[in-house]
Amino acid sequence: MAHVAIASDLNGTIFSIDHRGELFRNRHEHDDGTGALLYPGLGVRIGSGWSTVRHLAAVHLGDRVVLAGVGAEGELVTAHTSASSRGENSQEWNAIEPPKPSARPDESRKASPRLRHVFPGADGTLFAVTESGALMRQRLSVKPGEESAKIGKLKMIEPDGWTDGLSLFTNGDGVFFDVTPNGTLRYQTVKGAKGQPRRSRWIPLARAFSRYQSVFAAGKRGIYAISAEGALELRPFSVG
């Protein structure tokens, strides 16, 4: 998979951005994420204009999926599907508009810190790691009939210490994962819909993950890992 950014919506759909800034979707034969991928390569093209996005997160928001990314200036950009994320033949998959800044460019630079990483939490929750290593949290919302996601106010969780993680993601069931620069896969379990990860709670789970070019969520089935050769692997994990 020759991608720049990639994420899963935890319902079996994989979103990816290629080097031309085109957005693709793909999924496995079965809803539980098993079986062969339905389409070769990155999948079906569903959008363009994503060339500035270098990191991607798929956030569940009711029956929608909001795609959130980090833009070229470290700003948050968002786009969303127009209907349920589940139906394979749903009209929502015809196209997804290019991402839009969470505020006008001048306001975005003044009001928000530069972001390095984004990843989803519970329904409508987006976590962000700043370039300085702070962990922040905000809420997303989309009202019926509206075409863009509204971004809630950034809330500081921890002011520093989040520069170690190369990948941060959740399985949607209260378990967060992290891959360190030395290739250690770590996890922590968070209780409650409003729960949030803490830098002091990581528990080592596996090693040698530096051999993968990307590691991201696969829902309750475990995690996806893309090898150096571009093969997509499903790695099931059981955590205590």
N, C-alpha and C positions, 0 to 999 in steps of 0.2 A: 504494500500500500504506500504509494508515493504521496504523502500528505504533508501539509504544514501544520494543521491542527485537527484534532479528532476528539469526539465525545460520544457517549451513549445516553439515550433518554431513559434507560433502565426498563423500557418495555420492549426491548429487542431491536430498536432502530439505532443505527450508527450514523452520525453526521460527521462529515469530514470536509476540509478545505484543501484544494490543491495549490500548486505554485502559481497558477494563473488567477487565483482568487475566486474560483468556481466552487460552489457548495454542492455536495452530494449526499445522498442517503443510501443506506443498504440495510439489510436485515437477514437473519437466518431463516431457514425453512419453517421452524417451529417457534411459537411464542415464548417458549422457555429458553430461547437462545441456542438451541441445539440444531444440528443438521448443517448442511452447506449454506453458504451465503447465496441469496437469490440472484445477485448480479455480479458480473466479473469486475475486477478492479475496485475502484472506490464506490461504484454503484451508479445510481441514476442521478443525473444533474438536475438540481432543483433551484439553482440560483447562481448569480454572479455578483461581482462587486465586493467580494470579501477579501481583497488582496492585502488590506492593512491589518487584518486580524491574525494574531500569532498565538492566541490561546483561546480555547472554546469550552463552554459549559452548557449543558442542556438542563434547564430548570423546569420541573413540573409545576404547573400553576392551574389547578383544577383539571379541566379536560384539554388544556393547551400545553405546549412545550415552548418555553422562551429560550432562545439561543442567546447567550451572553458571551461577549468576548472582550479582549483587551486590544484596543486600537494602537495605531502607530505612535501616538503621543502619550500612551499609558492611560488613556481614557476608557471608560466603560461604554461599549456599544451593545445594542440589543436588537433582536428581531424575533417574531414569534409565528407559530403556525396559526391557522385560522379556525381550526376545529380540533376534534379529538385526535390524539397522537397515535391511536391504535389502528384504525382501519387501513389495510394495505392499499385499497383502491380509493381512499378518501380524496376528495378534490383538493384538500389542503396541500397535497404533495406536488401539485402542478408547479408551484414556484414559491420561493420565499424571498421577499424583498431584501436588498442589501441592508446591512446593519446600520442603525442610526445612533449618533451619540446620545448619551443620557441627558445632555444639555447642549446649548450652542457652544461651539468650540471655545470661545473666550470665557464663558461661564464655567465650562467643564474644567478648564485649567486652573481657574481661581478657586472653585468650590471643592474640588476633589483631588486627593493625592494621586500621584502616578501609580498605576497598578502594574503588578507583575504577573498575577495569577488569579483566576476566578474558579470557583467550584460550587456546586449546589448543596443545599441542606434539605430540610423538610419542605413541604409544599409552599412554593413562592419565596423561599429563602435563598439568598445568594451570599456566599462568603467571598471576600476579596483579600489578597495579600498585596501589600504595597511594596514598592521598590526598597523602602527602608526596613521591611520585615514586619510591619504591623499587620495584625489580623483584624478585619472589619466585617461587619454584617449589615445587610439591608434587605428590605422587602420589595418584591415585585408585585405589580397588580395590573390586570387588564380588564377594563369594564366592557360589558356587552356592546358590540357595535363599534368599539374603538379599534384602531389599527396599530397602536403602538403600546408598548409596556411602560407603565409609570414606575419610576425608581424611587424607593423610599430613601430616607436620610441615612447616610452612613453612620454606623454605630461602632465605636472602638471596643474591641474585646480584649486584645492584648497589644501593647504598644510596640513590642519588638520581639525578636527571637524566631521569626518564621522564615528565615532565609535558607534553612537547610533543606527543605523539601523540594525535590524536582518535580514531583507529581503529587497532587492532593485531590482526593475524590471520595465519594461516599457510595455505599451500595443501596441507599434509600431506606434502610431498615435500622438506622441508628449506629452503623459502623462506618468510621472514617478510616481511610488508608493514606499512606504517605510513602514515597520512595526517596531515600536519602542519596547524596552524591556518591557514597560508596556502594550503592546498590542494595541496601537493606530495605525490605518491605516491612513497614510497621503499621499498626492499627490501634484504634481506641474505640470503645463503645460509649455512645452518648445516650442518655435517657431523656425521654420526653420530646414532644414536637418542637419545643423551643431550645432544646439542648444544643450545645456548641462544643467543638473540640478545644482542647487545651494543649499547649506545647509540652507540658510536663507529664502528659499521660500516655505517650506513645509506648507500645509494647512490640518488640521485635517479633516478626512472624516468619520471614524467609530471607535468604540472601541471594547474591548473584543476579539481581534484577537490573544491574547496569548493562547487561548484554541486550536489553530490549530498547528499541528506539522510542516506544510509547507504552505507557501502562495507564489504563483507565477503567472505569466502573463497568461491570456486567450485571448489575442488580444483585439479587440474592444468590445468583449462581456462582459469584466469585468476581474475578477480574479478567479483562482482556489484556493481552500483551502482544505487541507487534515485534517480531524478531528483526534482526539486522537485515535479513533477506526479504523482509516485507510480509511474512506470513502472519496471519491473525490466529492467536492461540487463546483458548478459553481455559483459564487457570482456576479451578474450584478451590476454595479455601473455607475451612471451618475455624471460627474464632470463638474463644471462650468468653 
